[in-house]
Amino acid sequence: MEQRYPHIFEPLTIGDMTLKNRIVMCPMGSNFGKLSGEMSFEHIEYYAQRARGGVGLIIMENASVDSPTGSNGTTQLRLDHDGFIPRLHKLCETVHLAEGRIAVQINHAGASASFSRTGVQPVSASDVPTKDGGDIPRPLEVKEIHEIARRYGEAAKRAVIAGFDAVEIHGGHSYLISQFLSPLTNHRTDEFGGSAENRARFLALVAREVREQVGPRFPVLCRISADEFLPGGNTLDDCLEYLRFVEEYIDVFDVSAALNASMHKQLDSPFFPDGWRSYMARAVKERYGKPCISVGNYRDPEVAERVLAQGDADLIGIGRGLIADPNWVRKVWYGREGEIRKCISCNIGCAGNRISSNIPIRCTVNPDVVGGDAYLQRRVNKPCNVVVIGGGTAGLEAACTAAEVGCSVFLLEEKEELGGLSTVIAKIPEKRRLADFPHYLVQRAAKLKNLYVFTGTKATADALATFHPDIIVNATGSKPLLPPIAGLHEFIDLPGGAVKSIQGMIDSLDEYPDDAAGKRVVVIGGGAVGLDVVEFFANRGADCTIVDMLPLIGNGLDPVSKVAFGTMMRENDVEQLVNTALMEVRADSFVVKTEEGERELPFDYGFVCLGMKAFKPVLEDLEQIYADNSVKIINIGDSSRARRIIEGTEEGRNVLMALEKRGFL
C-alpha cells in the first residue's frame, strides 16, 4: 500500500533521527506511571504496542522537570532526577526493538498543577488560575524562572542518556510555558511580561538550555497552542510573531491549539472534521521553514495523505486514535483501512478518566488499552455454543470476542439493523462520528465464519434452545425512561405531535428546519442526551431552554464535553433551569416547578430526555429455565444498567471470563 499513501510512508530525517513514516503518536497522559514518578512495566508495554503497530515516532507523555511543583498528576512521570533514567532506558530499548522511534515531552505544569495532588501551591507567571475553580498560583520570581529553565535543560540531557531519539518542549495547553506566552495568564510588568518578546522570553530560555544540553544534531521539538481560541488570548498571528524569538533552537514545531477553557478544540469534539487544524501547521511551516506536525481529529488515512501531499504539514499527529487502535499504521500499510477501530472522540475513557477521576486511561472502543489483541492467541479447548441476544455495541463485542477464540456464536437482533443505540444517536449530524464504532464491529463480525447473525429475529426461550447454548449473553440494551408524569405518556411521540423522546426526535430529523431561528425548543433533562438535542437546535438558531432537577447541567460529563457544551450554551444564549422538576406535559408546553414556584414553558418542539432504563424482556424467563445453572447467563451493557458505551464494551470483552469459569478456556 506504499503507492496509495506515498506521503504517509515517506521517510523523514531530522538531525540524527530518521523516521520510517510520517505518523506521530501525540503525547497523552495515561496515569500508567507509578506514584514515585517512575514508569511501570505496564506503561512500557502500552507504548511498545504502538511501536509494534508501525508508528513512525512516539512522543511519550509529558515528564515533569521539577516535582512536585511542576507535576500535573499523582502518577506524573519524572525526569528531574537521574534515578528515573534506568526505567526510561528500558522503554527506549523496547521501542527500538520494535523498530520505532521515541521522544519524551518535558514539562512543568505551573498553575495547571493542584495542591490536592502535589501538596504545594502551584506557581505561574502571575496569580491567575488556568481554569474555573483552579488553585490560585504564586507568581514566580525572576531567579526561579531561570532555575526552572535550567531544569528543562537537565531533563533533556537525561533524555539523551536514557536513549530517547528526540525531546519535545511543551509550550502549550495551559502549562507553565503557555502561561507565560498567553496574555490571559501573564500579567507581569517585568522582562517576562507585556510584549510578545517578553512573554516568549521564558520559552526562549528553556529552548536555549535544552539545545545547549543535547547538542546541535539531537532533534528538539516544541508543542505550541497556535491559536488559544479565547477572547483576549493569542491568535495564530500572535503565535507566528512570538515564535521568531525561539525558532533558532527548534527543529520541529508540534502545532496544536487551545487552552483549558477551550479544551474542546484541543481534544477535539466529535463534530470537528479530520484534520481541521492543518491550516495552522501550514502557517507556521511557511513562516519559519521548519518541519511541522499537524494534529486534529485525524482518523481517515486519506485525509492524512492529502494534508501531507498539499504541503500543510510534514508529519501527522494521531493521539486518541492510537489509543483506540495501536495498529492504525500497520492496517493502513497493508490496505486494511476498513478494519481500523476508529476513535469516536467521546473523551470518556482517556480525558475523563485521567483529568476528572485521576485514574488510568481506558477507551470506549478498545476494551484493553494495554493488553491489546493478546486474547486472540487463546482458543477454546472444547466445543462451546454462545448465544448473544442483542446486536448493539455490547452484544457485538461479546459475539466477536467469543467467536475469535473459537466458540460457535449465534447473535439474535430483533431489528433489521445492527448497532443499537449508537447507530441511532449517530443520525444526529453532530454525532455522526459515533457510527464508526458499530460500523467497525459489524465489519469485524462479518469476517468471522463461526459467528452467525440473525437480524429481524425476536429472541424467545424456545428459539434460543435450538442453538443448544452453553453460554447466553443478554445484551438487549435500554429504552427511554418515561416516569408517571401527568400528560407525558399521552403526548410523547404522537404522530405529528410536538413532544418527543430522543428516539422520536431522531425519527423526525428530516422534519426539523435547517434554519430554526424563532423556534422555541425546550429540553427536559440536562444529561448528555438532552445536551445533544440542545446542540442540534441551538446550532440551527433556535431559542433553547434546558431543564434539570440537579443543581447543574451536564452532571457526570467528561471535562472536554463539559467545556464544549458550556461554550455552545453560552454562545447561543441557552437558558439553563436547574433545580427544576417537570410536573406536567401538555401538547405545546411543559409545566415545571422551580425554586420560585410553578412555571409554564411553551415550545414549538419539546423533548423529554430523562435518561434510559434497562430493557431485558427475556432475561427473567431464561434465568428460570436455566436455574439449574446448566447454561451460564450473563447480562451486559445497558440491559444490566443504563450507562455509557464504554462499560458495555468492557463487559462484552469480559465474555472471556465466563468462558474461563466454565472451563472452555
Summary of the structure (lengths in Angstrom):
residues: 665
radius of gyration: 26.4
end to end distance: 36.9
largest distance: 80.6
contacts: 2452
relative contact order: 0.09
helix: 38%
strand: 18%
